Each structure stands twice: as C-alpha cells, then as structure tokens.
C-alpha cells in the first residue's frame, strides 16, 4: 500500500503508476509541439532525418506556391489555407503516432 494525498490506495501488480503514464505521453507531445513550430522538426526528433527534411522542403514549397500563385484571388487563398492546414495536420499526426509507437 502506498500513501497518497487522499488516503491509502492498494497497488496492483503490473499496473502503471502516474509517473510511468506521464513519461509515456511526454515524447509524443514533444514531437507534436516541435512539428507545430516547424514542418518536419517532429520527424527529425523521432530519428527520421530524411523524412523530416523532405517534409520541411515540401512545406517551404507550399509557402512559395501560395505566395507566388494562389494569393491573388479569394479562392486561391482558401485553397492555400486548406492545403496548409491539411499538410500541417498530417505532419502533426504522423509525428505523434511515430513517437507513440517508439515509446511503447
């Protein structure tokens, strides 16, 4: 039995403690936050250097494409925002899932 703030609680064999549970989510959340900062940075943090650099290059290409061609009309701007959000969402999910698989 371990003492906690609210009294004693039995600890079963094979259960995860709160500290183990917290560290299990720390690496995936850090990968997600790094991806939000810069495209491909979460993949580089996960050890996927080539994939991260390729995603960073694609992200810069999308920015160039958006400002060079798509920002001259309202629908082009909507397309640019949609593509950018979809790409960033994919990168965040990919970084989180890969980090989660390598942590488990």
C-alpha positions as CSV (number, residue, x, y, z in Angstrom):
1,X,0.0,0.0,0.0
2,X,1.1,3.5,-0.8
3,X,0.1,6.7,0.9
4,X,-1.4,9.4,-1.2
5,X,-2.9,12.8,-0.6
6,X,-6.4,11.3,-0.2
7,X,-5.5,8.2,1.9
8,X,-4.1,4.8,1.2
9,X,-4.7,3.1,-2.1
10,X,-3.8,-0.5,-3.0
11,X,-1.3,-1.0,-5.7
12,X,-1.9,-3.9,-8.0
13,X,0.9,-5.9,-9.7
14,X,1.5,-4.8,-13.3
15,X,-0.3,-1.5,-13.1
16,X,1.3,1.7,-14.4
17,X,1.9,4.4,-12.0
18,X,1.2,8.1,-12.7
19,X,4.9,8.8,-13.4
20,X,5.1,6.0,-15.9
21,X,1.9,7.2,-17.6
22,X,3.2,10.8,-17.8
23,X,6.5,9.8,-19.4
24,X,4.6,7.7,-21.9
25,X,3.0,10.8,-23.3
26,X,5.9,13.2,-22.9
27,X,7.8,12.1,-26.1
28,X,4.8,12.1,-28.4
29,X,3.6,15.5,-27.2
30,X,7.0,17.0,-27.6
31,X,7.2,15.6,-31.2
32,X,3.8,17.2,-31.9
33,X,4.8,20.6,-30.4
34,X,8.1,20.6,-32.4
35,X,6.1,19.9,-35.6
36,X,3.8,22.9,-34.8
37,X,6.9,25.0,-34.6
38,X,8.4,24.0,-37.9
39,X,7.5,21.4,-40.5
40,X,9.4,18.2,-40.2
41,X,11.0,19.0,-36.9
42,X,9.0,16.4,-35.0
43,X,10.1,13.8,-37.6
44,X,13.7,14.8,-37.0
45,X,13.2,14.5,-33.3
46,X,11.8,11.0,-33.9
47,X,15.0,10.0,-35.7
48,X,13.6,10.3,-39.2
49,X,16.1,12.8,-40.6
50,X,15.4,12.3,-44.4
51,X,11.6,12.3,-43.9
52,X,11.8,15.4,-41.7
53,X,14.0,17.3,-44.2
54,X,11.7,16.3,-47.1
55,X,8.6,17.5,-45.2
56,X,10.4,20.8,-44.4
57,X,11.2,21.2,-48.1
58,X,7.6,20.4,-49.1
59,X,6.4,22.9,-46.5
60,X,8.6,25.7,-47.9
61,X,7.5,24.8,-51.4
62,X,3.8,25.1,-50.4
63,X,4.6,28.6,-48.9
64,X,6.3,29.6,-52.1
65,X,3.5,28.3,-54.2
66,X,0.9,30.0,-52.1
67,X,2.5,33.4,-52.2
68,X,3.6,33.1,-55.8
69,X,0.4,31.9,-57.4
70,X,-2.5,31.3,-55.0
71,X,-2.8,34.5,-53.0
72,X,-4.1,36.6,-56.0
73,X,-7.7,35.5,-55.6
74,X,-10.0,34.7,-52.8
75,X,-10.5,31.1,-53.8
76,X,-6.7,30.7,-54.3
77,X,-6.2,32.0,-50.7
78,X,-8.8,29.5,-49.4
79,X,-7.1,26.7,-51.3
80,X,-3.7,27.8,-49.9
81,X,-5.1,27.8,-46.3
82,X,-6.8,24.4,-46.8
83,X,-3.7,22.8,-48.2
84,X,-1.5,24.3,-45.5
85,X,-3.8,23.2,-42.6
86,X,-4.2,19.7,-44.1
87,X,-0.4,19.4,-44.5
88,X,0.3,20.6,-41.0
89,X,-2.3,18.3,-39.6
90,X,-0.8,15.3,-41.4
91,X,2.6,16.2,-40.1
92,X,1.4,16.5,-36.5
93,X,-0.5,13.2,-36.6
94,X,2.5,11.4,-38.2
95,X,5.0,12.8,-35.6
96,X,2.7,11.9,-32.7
97,X,1.9,8.4,-33.9
98,X,5.5,7.5,-34.7
99,X,6.7,8.8,-31.4
100,X,4.0,6.9,-29.6
101,X,4.9,3.7,-31.3
102,X,8.6,4.0,-30.5
103,X,7.8,4.9,-26.8
104,X,5.6,1.8,-26.2
